[in-house]
Amino acid sequence: MSEIFVSILLLAGASFMVLAAIGIVRLPDLPTRMHASTKAGALGAMLTMAGVALHFADSAVVARAVAFIVFILLTAPIAAHVIGRAGYFTGIELWGGTTKDELRERYDPDSHKLYSGLEERTARSTAPRAQDGSDQ
Amino acid sequence: MLDVAINVVYFMLSLALLFAFIRLTRGPSLADRVVALELIASVVVGYVGVHAIDTGVSSFLDVAIVIALTAFLAAIGFARFLERGGLKNE
């Protein structure tokens, strides 16, 4: 009985990883490829580890598998964010069908600085929280 | 039942590894190659997990944990290298 569940978990994990790999080959630019690889790849690894935990059904193995799943869950978004940020800053070109790039007017590639759009307000209220913005 | 599933999973993971390798060799920018490397790392983690089930040796899980940790640190290091004025528009 548990063999069937283990098989299903392993096959689901491998399917997600194949989907991630297909996406990484077929998609047009860095953010879309990163989207495919990090989400589907991480879910595939997590499902595979869940299958391992169910197959061994031993407390030490289950503890390690759960630690692994939590680790993947924590680090996959961080790695994706960091790589995407580095890729944008090094000037990759986006896909031609991209309709919105909110960073373009906020980012200065020469000084390598990101602006939030709230700089004027914080510069004007030099006495912090004194008049609570009532005179502006 | 489980043997057939394990063989099918090996085949699918090999296919995923092949696709990720295509992107690793062709990727126009260095960031694309880093993304492909990270997918390769998680596919290898899947291999290790399936191999642990196949052989019945649960110690392979430690290998998987180390591979995942190394891949994460490598991604962070590559990103720092790119942002601190590494290669521009390779």
Interface residues (C-beta under 8 A of the other chain):
Chain A: E3 I4 V6 S7 L10 L11 G13 A14 S15 M17 V18 A20 A21 I22 I24 V25 L30 R33 M34 S37 T38 G41 A42 G44 A45 T48 M49 G51 V52 H55 F56 D58 A60 V61 R64 A65 A67 F68 F71 I72 T75 I78 A79 V82 I83 G84 R85 A86 G87 F89 T90 G91 I92
Chain B: M1 L2 A5 I6 V8 V9 M12 L13 L15 A16 L17 L18 F19 A20 I22 R23 P28 S29 L30 A31 D32 V34 V35 A36 E38 L39 S42 V43 V45 G46 G49 V50 A52 I53 S58 L61 D62 A64 I65 A68 L69 A71 F72 A75 I76 F78 A79 R80 L82 E83 G86 L87 K88 N89
